[in-house]
Amino acid sequence: MEQINIDHIHQQYKHGVTRTKWLVFLTQLLILFVFLGTWELAAFFKWIDVLLFSSPSRIWSLFIEKMADMSLLMHTSVTVLETIIGFLLGTLLGTLLAIMIWWSPFLSRVLEPYLIIANSMPKVALGPLFIVGLGPGVISIIATTLSVSIIITAITIYSGFREVNPNYLKVMQTFGASKSQMFAKVIFPATMPTIISSLKVNVGLSWIGVVVGEFLVAQKGLGYLIIYGFQVFNFSLVMVSLFVIALVAALMYQGVSYLEKRLTSQFK
């Protein structure tokens, strides 16, 4: 009888979780439809200037047109490739920098003020310097992206390293573990949630860096389309570009969330 009650409670719990997920999803869709519907009505009744704010129907028509002639797909592929490269390099280099700082307390004391200063600098202002130093090309865009993501990644992950319970390290030291063993067996597994969180943050930072770089130098990409749309007063093109950026960024974020579930299950 007790086993039957436990199974019944478990089924009720699973049903409640599933119902909550669907309720959240439907509420999100409702908010989206209300927003788009209100926007379309405001454009139809001239409550807003359609030239400046466009409308969902105009944006959708332009999206279909640009997809049909493959131009939007070409610009999107350029930006996505640059973003993925910047995302991977920024995460990797930021993590390596955090490990170096954790490994050497002396290096940590030396670099800490420089990291704080570098993190407080406006990264957009560095874009022209990269263009002058590296040339007007993809390398400058990637460099702009890295300037946005590396420092914040290093600071976040290093803070996670320092927050690991020191008693775990003392136990490892008692058994004669080396620093590399302590890192592999204690620090890295304990900091995995922080590393995954930095991945999620880096998705947005990488898009910011790439689009800003494309604003300054690119002749292809979604950032270029946004600037071009402003120059020719085609704000529907701007909105289409922003819509594609939001869509692809959301897909990348979902990919990182899936990776988080896989990795956290392995490190439990």
N, C-alpha and C positions, 0 to 999 in steps of 0.2 A: 504493500500500500504506500509506504514511504517512497519507494522507487518510482511509483506511478506519479506521485505528487511532484517529485523532483523533475521528472521528464516533462510534466505539464507546465511547470513554472519555466523551465528552459525554453519550451516551445513558445510560451507567451512572451518571454523576453526577446527571442529572435523575431517574432512577429512584430513586436513593438519597435525594434531597431529598424526593420525593413519599412514599416509604416512611416517612421520619422524621416528616413532617407527620401522616400517618395514625396512626403509633405514638403521637405526642404526644396527638392528639385522642382516641384510644381509651383511653389511660391516664387522661386527664382525665375521660372518661365513667365509667371504672371507679371512680375515686376518689369521684365524685359518687354513683354507685349504692351503693357500699359505705357511704358516710356516711348516705344516706337509709335504706338497709336496716337498718343498725345502730340508727339513731334509731327506726324503726318497731318493731323487735323490743324495744328497751328500753321503749318505751311499752306494747307489748302485754303484756310480762311484768312490768310495774309496777316496772321497775328505776329509772325516773324518775317524777316527779310529772307526770302528763299535764295537770293543771290549769295548771301553771307552764310546762312545756316543750312542750305540745301534741304532735302527731305529724304526719308527712307526709300521712297519709290524711285527718286532720281538716283540715289546712291546705288540701289540694286540694279537699275538699268545700266548704269555706267560700269558696274562690276561685271555684269554679263557681257557687255561689249568688250571690255578689256581682256576678259578671259577668252573670248572667242578669237581675238587676234593674237593671243599668246603673249602680249606685251606685259600684262600684269604678272603672269607666271614667271617671265624672265626676270623682272625686277624683284619679285619675291624670292626667287631662288638665289639671287645674288646676295640679298640682305640676310637670308637664313643661313647661307654658307658662312658669311662673315661673322654672324652672331654665334654660330656653333663653334667656330674656331676661337673666337674671343672668349666664349663661355668655358671651353675646355682648358685653354691656356691660362685664363685668369684663375680658375679654380686650382689647377695644378701648381702654378707658380706661387699663388697665395698660400697654399697648403705647405709647399716646400719651405717658404720663408718662415711660416709659423713653426715648423719643425726645427729649423736652424736656430730660431730665437729660443725655443724651449730647450734645445740641446745645450746651448752655451749661455749661462747666466750673464757672463761678461758681455756677450753680443747683445743680449736682451737690454742690458742697462745702457749700452752705447746707442742702440737703434731706436729705443722707445720714444725719445723726443722727436726724432726725425719721422717716425711713423705717424705720430700725432699731427705734426705739421703737414705732412703729405696728405693725410686724410682730410684736413680742413681746407686744403687748397681747392678753388673752383676748377674742376677738371675740364670744363668747356674752354677755359682760357688757355689750356695747354694744346688744344687742337691746332691752332696756327703754328705753334712751335714744331709740332710733329710734321706738319706739311712742309715747312721750310727745311727741317732736318732730314726727313725721310722721303720727301717727294710727294706729289699729289696722286696717290694710288692706294691700293688695298692695304699696304703696310701701315700707312698713316691712320687708316680707319681702325685696324686691329690695335695699333698702339694707343689710340684714344680709348678704345674699349678696355684695354688692360689697365690704363691709368685709373679707370673708374672702379674696376673690380679687385685688383690684386691687393691693395692696401686694406680695404675693408674685410676681405677674406682672411688675410693674415691676422688682423687684429681679432676678428671673431673666433677663429680656430685657436689662436694662442690663448685667448681668454678661457676657452673651453679646456685646454690643456691644464691651465693653472687651477681650474675649479675641481679637478679630480681629487677625490679624498686622499690626502697625504698618507693616511694610515695604510692604504693599500700598497703604496710605494715602500713604506717602512717594512712591511711584511716581506715584500720581494727582496729588499736589501738584506733582511735577516737571513734569507736563504741563499744569499750570495748572487743574486741576479745582476746582470750587467745592465747598463743604461738602455741598450738596444732591446734587451728582453723586457724591461719594464715598459718601454714604449709599445712594443708589439703585444704584450699580454695584458696591460692595464690601461695605459693612456689612450691608445688608439681605439680600442673597443668602447671605452667609457665615453669618448668624445664623438662617437659616430653620430648621435643625434644632432650635435652642433655642426658637424661637417655637412650633414644632409640639409640642415637649415641654411647653411651658407650657400649650398647649391640652389636652393629655392630663391634666395636673395639675388644670386648671380644671374639667374634667368632675366630678371628685370633690369639689372645693372648692365648686362651685356647688350640688351636691346637699346638701352639709353645711349651707351657708348657708340654703338654702330650707327644709330640714326643720327646722332650729333656729328659723327665723322662724315657721314654721307651729306649732311647739310653743308659741310664746309668744302668738300672736295669731289664728291662722286658725280659721275655722269650716268650711273645706273643705280638701281636700288629703290626701296620704298622711301628712304629719306630724301633722295633726289626727287621723287614724284611729289612729295609734300611741298618742297621748296618750289618746284616748277608750278604746282597747282596754285600756290600763293602768287607767284609772279604773273600768271595769266588770269588770275581771278576765277579759277575753276575750283571752287571749294568742294564740289562733289568729288573731284579727284583726290583732294586732301582727305575727305571723309572715308573714301574707299581705301586709301592707303592706311589710315588709322585703324579701320575695321580689320584689314588683313593682319596688321601688326598685333592687334588684340587677339585675334583668332589663333595665330601661330604661337604667340607667347603663352596663351592658355594651354595649347597642346604640349608645349615644352614643359610647362609647369606640371601638367598631369603626368608626363613621362618621368619627371623627377620624383613625383609623389609615388609612382609605381616602384621606382628604384628604391625609395625609402622603405616601402613595405618589405621588399625582398631582402634588403641589407639588414634592417632591424630584426627581422625574424632569424637571420643567421647569427647575429651577435647577442641574442638573448641567452 
